[in-house]
Amino acid sequence: MTVDLEVDVEAGLPYGPGGKLLDVYRPAAAAVPPPAVLLWHGIGPDERDVLAPLARAAAALGAVVFVPDWRPDAEDRGRAHLLESLAYVREQAARHGADPERTVLAGWSTGATSAVGAVLDPDAVGGWRPSAVVGIAGRFDIPDRFGGAPALERIAAGAVPAAPVLLAHGSTDPVVPAQHSRDLADALRARELPVTLAESAADHAGVIMTAYDPARNRCVGTADEDVLRAGRGTAELLARAAG
């Protein structure tokens, strides 16, 4: 897939009563309204900037990508922020030039856990069903931010995802080993449910086109071509889910 579109960025938009901000990445030119992607970051509080390289790459492939800050360390573990960001995208996608009828829910790390949890229990997100869900380097043996049981337990008990599941994971991830995504993919396949798993030669940061900076305790952008190549595979998976 070729990245051939310029990207416009609208940064720092308030998205709900919680006062959190989000950034919107969209193709500079599109013949028809592109699909929307809501992309949740991981366990670090207010880290929407961490996902900027991936969001820009996915937008260059033809999606309008919304990346909100949220606080996993909030009293409710971030549930209200996630729901507010979802409400914003549902209500405002068209205003940002996206097609609200084609919305992908995606997340990285802790964000992936809750994105997958949302399609296993649509009632937790107001009955909403995305067109697809993308879990990037997530764990699925722990509860999500909506209070749901681990995804693996729910699937074993008979839960069926409300949308196709696509997974991306770095094969050298030492933080959340790729076996977590493999286990979820295996559980879905065992029940003959649709799932796609894309592994790349990346670690936990590289799968989103970043590198971990110990001095800042944060994932940051990088010019390393090997990292960028691996992360582009994740961007392509997001675009594929959206398309």
Secondary structure, DSSP 8 states (H G I E B T S, - for coil): ------EEEEEEEE-STT--EEEEEEES--SS--EEEEEE--SSTT-GGGGHHHHHHHHHTT-EEEEE---TTSTTTTHHHHHHHHHHHHHHTGGGT-EEEEEEEEEETHHHHHHHHHHH-GGGGTT---SEEEEES---SS--TTS---HHHHHHTT---SS-EEEEEETT-SSS-THHHHHHHHHHHHTT--EEEEEES--TTGGGTEEEETTTTEEEE---HHHHHHHHHHHHHHHHHH-
